[in-house]
Amino acid sequence: MLETIIIVVCAAVCIGAAAYAWWMENGPEKDDSAAAGKNGHAYTRYDRNIKDDIVFHKAHK
């Protein structure tokens, strides 16, 4: 019985990790179409926020 529970839990963790990895690669914030023709790198909203924060902090030191 314990063996079955461990196998089911491990399978659920593996499926969850695969779903999370897929979501991080193909989630709704990913927009390859806008950046493909410009510089070949697609920024997500999160990347732009970090970039804006870095510029903001450098300008206000």
PEVEN-V762527 format. One record per pair of residues at least 24 apart in sequence whose ideal C-beta (glycine too) atoms are under 7 Angstrom apart, sorted by sequence separation. I is the first residue (numbers start at 0). J is the second residue. D is the distance in Angstrom with one decimal. If there is no record, write none. Layout:
# PEVEN-V762527
i->[I | I]
j->[J | J]
d->[D | D]
This chain:
# PEVEN-V762527
none
